[in-house]
Amino acid sequence: MVSGPELSGFPHPLPGAVGLSHLSAYDWEAADGVCGGSPHLHLVCTEAYVVTGGRGAVQTLSPDGYREIPLEPGSVVWFTPGTVHRMVQGGDLRITVLMQNSGLPEAGDAVFTFPTEVLADPSRYADAARLPPGTGPETASVARKRRDLAIEGYLGLREALVAGDNGPYLEFQRAAARLVREKVPDWRELWQAGALATAERTGAQLDALAAGEPAYLGEATAHEAAPTRLGGFGMCGRRDEYNLPGTTLPYRGE
């Protein structure tokens, strides 16, 4: 993960210090007959889907219960920390993902809905979540196996929640928090150098405007970017990644 001091050299992140990627949802059929991605949650980040093509849905588990939200071109759906989400393929579904905190959702802030016995063992969890490098058939096979394991745990959580029992869902949240606890210092540095620094920079600009001294406008410029990795295997589908100023790179250990 890119640390705070390194990020501090990038004063022009995307608006709000968000990260982004493009996804094409997996069309692999799961045990319940549905095609789609690996259910998971984020611990400290809100994530948004902006649908750019095709059809599908996102299934969510939260204190609101179980929901299935339709996705079509123009749809925007976002979910807050702790919401389990599963992208469902309905036909050529393509999405732009906007990620809070400099892209952290794809760089470590995600826990898959693996079965309880896997979540209870950090080493076993790490092995199950890890993908080999590359974008070829071997990586695809492991990514599908990872998806199927996440579906196994997810279906149990969903069944209990639909039946009115939120105990398994709440225990999954607690298990997820235990798994990421040691990452918190690195995440704090990222937040301080990214989202917090961006907000503070706006405050300084407002102060300058109020004082009638907008010298900071002399730093005005434009930026452009293109994907730096095409067709990677993400949690929800094939992913085109962007190495943007001030963002984290996807966590290769997944």
C-alpha positions as a Python dict, from the first residue, in 0.01 Angstrom:
ca = {
    (1, 'M'): (0, 0, 0),
    (2, 'V'): (118, 352, -73),
    (3, 'S'): (182, 533, 254),
    (4, 'G'): (94, 883, 364),
    (5, 'P'): (434, 1048, 308),
    (6, 'E'): (443, 926, -52),
    (7, 'L'): (91, 1044, -117),
    (8, 'S'): (168, 1391, 19),
    (9, 'G'): (362, 1461, -301),
    (10, 'F'): (38, 1454, -504),
    (11, 'P'): (-160, 1774, -436),
    (12, 'H'): (-413, 1719, -718),
    (13, 'P'): (-617, 1402, -661),
    (14, 'L'): (-952, 1343, -825),
    (15, 'P'): (-1236, 1547, -669),
    (16, 'G'): (-1283, 1450, -307),
    (17, 'A'): (-973, 1227, -322),
    (18, 'V'): (-1170, 936, -467),
    (19, 'G'): (-1036, 646, -667),
    (20, 'L'): (-1202, 487, -967),
    (21, 'S'): (-1198, 179, -1184),
    (22, 'H'): (-1411, 28, -1460),
    (23, 'L'): (-1573, -312, -1412),
    (24, 'S'): (-1733, -568, -1639),
    (25, 'A'): (-1934, -797, -1412),
    (26, 'Y'): (-1840, -1166, -1404),
    (27, 'D'): (-2071, -1392, -1602),
    (28, 'W'): (-1980, -1704, -1402),
    (29, 'E'): (-2283, -1887, -1264),
    (30, 'A'): (-2278, -1939, -888),
    (31, 'A'): (-2430, -2211, -669),
    (32, 'D'): (-2765, -2031, -657),
    (33, 'G'): (-2785, -2008, -1036),
    (34, 'V'): (-2701, -1638, -1042),
    (35, 'C'): (-2408, -1495, -1241),
    (36, 'G'): (-2196, -1229, -1075),
    (37, 'G'): (-1918, -1131, -842),
    (38, 'S'): (-1784, -1202, -494),
    (39, 'P'): (-1992, -1064, -205),
    (40, 'H'): (-1791, -851, 37),
    (41, 'L'): (-1803, -542, 256),
    (42, 'H'): (-1583, -241, 322),
    (43, 'L'): (-1499, -126, 673),
    (44, 'V'): (-1431, 247, 639),
    (45, 'C'): (-1525, 340, 282),
    (46, 'T'): (-1839, 421, 89),
    (47, 'E'): (-1836, 291, -268),
    (48, 'A'): (-2056, 388, -562),
    (49, 'Y'): (-2153, 213, -886),
    (50, 'V'): (-2224, 430, -1192),
    (51, 'V'): (-2375, 206, -1459),
    (52, 'T'): (-2245, 280, -1809),
    (53, 'G'): (-2389, -16, -1999),
    (54, 'G'): (-2587, -336, -1984),
    (55, 'R'): (-2822, -462, -1715),
    (56, 'G'): (-2791, -629, -1379),
    (57, 'A'): (-2842, -573, -1009),
    (58, 'V'): (-2660, -533, -682),
    (59, 'Q'): (-2770, -745, -387),
    (60, 'T'): (-2707, -595, -43),
    (61, 'L'): (-2722, -711, 319),
    (62, 'S'): (-2746, -441, 586),
    (63, 'P'): (-2953, -348, 893),
    (64, 'D'): (-3222, -268, 631),
    (65, 'G'): (-3230, -640, 551),
    (66, 'Y'): (-3180, -799, 209),
    (67, 'R'): (-3228, -585, -101),
    (68, 'E'): (-3180, -634, -475),
    (69, 'I'): (-3137, -301, -654),
    (70, 'P'): (-3174, -303, -1034),
    (71, 'L'): (-2888, -161, -1241),
    (72, 'E'): (-2925, -7, -1586),
    (73, 'P'): (-2742, 266, -1779),
    (74, 'G'): (-2754, 587, -1580),
    (75, 'S'): (-2818, 417, -1245),
    (76, 'V'): (-2607, 528, -950),
    (77, 'V'): (-2600, 312, -636),
    (78, 'W'): (-2378, 355, -333),
    (79, 'F'): (-2329, 164, -10),
    (80, 'T'): (-2181, 271, 320),
    (81, 'P'): (-1929, 80, 537),
    (82, 'G'): (-2058, -253, 663),
    (83, 'T'): (-2296, -316, 372),
    (84, 'V'): (-2241, -655, 212),
    (85, 'H'): (-2279, -617, -165),
    (86, 'R'): (-2283, -860, -455),
    (87, 'M'): (-2285, -748, -818),
    (88, 'V'): (-2519, -955, -1035),
    (89, 'Q'): (-2475, -985, -1409),
    (90, 'G'): (-2789, -937, -1619),
    (91, 'G'): (-2630, -887, -1960),
    (92, 'D'): (-2310, -701, -2054),
    (93, 'L'): (-2316, -506, -1726),
    (94, 'R'): (-2046, -237, -1719),
    (95, 'I'): (-1983, -5, -1429),
    (96, 'T'): (-1756, 279, -1324),
    (97, 'V'): (-1674, 241, -955),
    (98, 'L'): (-1609, 548, -740),
    (99, 'M'): (-1423, 473, -417),
    (100, 'Q'): (-1382, 684, -106),
    (101, 'N'): (-1042, 745, 55),
    (102, 'S'): (-815, 736, -247),
    (103, 'G'): (-933, 402, -380),
    (104, 'L'): (-888, 216, -51),
    (105, 'P'): (-1180, -24, -119),
    (106, 'E'): (-967, -198, -383),
    (107, 'A'): (-645, -162, -187),
    (108, 'G'): (-723, -351, 132),
    (109, 'D'): (-1053, -225, 275),
    (110, 'A'): (-1258, -526, 174),
    (111, 'V'): (-1346, -854, 344),
    (112, 'F'): (-1509, -1141, 155),
    (113, 'T'): (-1808, -1327, 295),
    (114, 'F'): (-1615, -1651, 333),
    (115, 'P'): (-1753, -1920, 567),
    (116, 'T'): (-1706, -1867, 940),
    (117, 'E'): (-1418, -2114, 976),
    (118, 'V'): (-1217, -1928, 710),
    (119, 'L'): (-1284, -1587, 864),
    (120, 'A'): (-1167, -1716, 1203),
    (121, 'D'): (-818, -1800, 1073),
    (122, 'P'): (-625, -1498, 930),
    (123, 'S'): (-377, -1719, 746),
    (124, 'R'): (-649, -1930, 592),
    (125, 'Y'): (-843, -1617, 497),
    (126, 'A'): (-536, -1463, 331),
    (127, 'D'): (-473, -1781, 131),
    (128, 'A'): (-835, -1795, 16),
    (129, 'A'): (-838, -1426, -83),
    (130, 'R'): (-506, -1424, -268),
    (131, 'L'): (-487, -1433, -648),
    (132, 'P'): (-185, -1529, -859),
    (133, 'P'): (-42, -1250, -1076),
    (134, 'G'): (-155, -1192, -1429),
    (135, 'T'): (-482, -1187, -1619),
    (136, 'G'): (-481, -1532, -1778),
    (137, 'P'): (-672, -1859, -1728),
    (138, 'E'): (-490, -1957, -1405),
    (139, 'T'): (-585, -1630, -1237),
    (140, 'A'): (-940, -1661, -1369),
    (141, 'S'): (-973, -2009, -1219),
    (142, 'V'): (-855, -1893, -876),
    (143, 'A'): (-1076, -1582, -891),
    (144, 'R'): (-1378, -1801, -965),
    (145, 'K'): (-1291, -2036, -679),
    (146, 'R'): (-1262, -1732, -449),
    (147, 'R'): (-1600, -1605, -570),
    (148, 'D'): (-1762, -1943, -505),
    (149, 'L'): (-1624, -1953, -150),
    (150, 'A'): (-1759, -1604, -83),
    (151, 'I'): (-2099, -1710, -219),
    (152, 'E'): (-2100, -2008, 18),
    (153, 'G'): (-2075, -1780, 320),
    (154, 'Y'): (-2300, -1513, 171),
    (155, 'L'): (-2596, -1741, 109),
    (156, 'G'): (-2601, -1839, 476),
    (157, 'L'): (-2590, -1475, 586),
    (158, 'R'): (-2869, -1384, 346),
    (159, 'E'): (-3091, -1676, 448),
    (160, 'A'): (-3061, -1583, 815),
    (161, 'L'): (-3125, -1214, 754),
    (162, 'V'): (-3433, -1283, 541),
    (163, 'A'): (-3561, -1508, 823),
    (164, 'G'): (-3523, -1219, 1069),
    (165, 'D'): (-3199, -1339, 1231),
    (166, 'N'): (-2928, -1072, 1201),
    (167, 'G'): (-2687, -1257, 1431),
    (168, 'P'): (-2472, -1416, 1155),
    (169, 'Y'): (-2456, -1084, 966),
    (170, 'L'): (-2343, -895, 1279),
    (171, 'E'): (-2086, -1164, 1360),
    (172, 'F'): (-1951, -1139, 1005),
    (173, 'Q'): (-1903, -765, 1055),
    (174, 'R'): (-1713, -829, 1379),
    (175, 'A'): (-1497, -1095, 1214),
    (176, 'A'): (-1420, -856, 928),
    (177, 'A'): (-1316, -585, 1174),
    (178, 'R'): (-1081, -828, 1348),
    (179, 'L'): (-919, -925, 1018),
    (180, 'V'): (-832, -566, 919),
    (181, 'R'): (-743, -426, 1261),
    (182, 'E'): (-366, -433, 1202),
    (183, 'K'): (-409, -230, 881),
    (184, 'V'): (-564, 69, 1059),
    (185, 'P'): (-237, 268, 1107),
    (186, 'D'): (-164, 251, 731),
    (187, 'W'): (-522, 345, 648),
    (188, 'R'): (-506, 640, 884),
    (189, 'E'): (-196, 772, 704),
    (190, 'L'): (-374, 731, 370),
    (191, 'W'): (-681, 919, 494),
    (192, 'Q'): (-470, 1200, 639),
    (193, 'A'): (-271, 1241, 317),
    (194, 'G'): (-571, 1202, 88),
    (195, 'A'): (-929, 1284, 187),
    (196, 'L'): (-842, 1486, 498),
    (197, 'A'): (-568, 1685, 324),
    (198, 'T'): (-805, 1759, 36),
    (199, 'A'): (-1072, 1891, 271),
    (200, 'E'): (-816, 2101, 459),
    (201, 'R'): (-687, 2241, 130),
    (202, 'T'): (-1040, 2361, 51),
    (203, 'G'): (-1053, 2527, 391),
    (204, 'A'): (-729, 2711, 320),
    (205, 'Q'): (-865, 2824, -18),
    (206, 'L'): (-1182, 2957, 146),
    (207, 'D'): (-968, 3148, 396),
    (208, 'A'): (-768, 3298, 110),
    (209, 'L'): (-1083, 3403, -75),
    (210, 'A'): (-1226, 3559, 238),
    (211, 'A'): (-904, 3756, 277),
    (212, 'G'): (-913, 3867, -87),
    (213, 'E'): (-586, 3688, -164),
    (214, 'P'): (-654, 3411, -419),
    (215, 'A'): (-289, 3355, -505),
    (216, 'Y'): (-346, 2978, -502),
    (217, 'L'): (-532, 3015, -833),
    (218, 'G'): (-192, 3061, -992),
    (219, 'E'): (-148, 2684, -950),
    (220, 'A'): (-446, 2610, -1178),
    (221, 'T'): (-385, 2326, -1421),
    (222, 'A'): (-549, 2024, -1586),
    (223, 'H'): (-476, 1654, -1565),
    (224, 'E'): (-552, 1347, -1772),
    (225, 'A'): (-527, 975, -1715),
    (226, 'A'): (-581, 645, -1892),
    (227, 'P'): (-610, 290, -1757),
    (228, 'T'): (-278, 152, -1641),
    (229, 'R'): (-390, -212, -1621),
    (230, 'L'): (-663, -371, -1831),
    (231, 'G'): (-868, -678, -1755),
    (232, 'G'): (-752, -746, -1400),
    (233, 'F'): (-959, -972, -1176),
    (234, 'G'): (-1143, -772, -914),
    (235, 'M'): (-1394, -873, -650),
    (236, 'C'): (-1697, -809, -873),
    (237, 'G'): (-1563, -856, -1224),
    (238, 'R'): (-1287, -784, -1475),
    (239, 'R'): (-1135, -451, -1380),
    (240, 'D'): (-956, -171, -1566),
    (241, 'E'): (-741, 11, -1311),
    (242, 'Y'): (-613, 368, -1290),
    (243, 'N'): (-292, 470, -1117),
    (244, 'L'): (-407, 824, -1036),
    (245, 'P'): (-220, 1090, -839),
    (246, 'G'): (-280, 1036, -471),
    (247, 'T'): (-462, 702, -501),
    (248, 'T'): (-366, 362, -375),
    (249, 'L'): (-302, 78, -615),
    (250, 'P'): (-521, -233, -593),
    (251, 'Y'): (-401, -477, -331),
    (252, 'R'): (-214, -747, -518),
    (253, 'G'): (-230, -986, -223),
    (254, 'E'): (-604, -1034, -266),
}
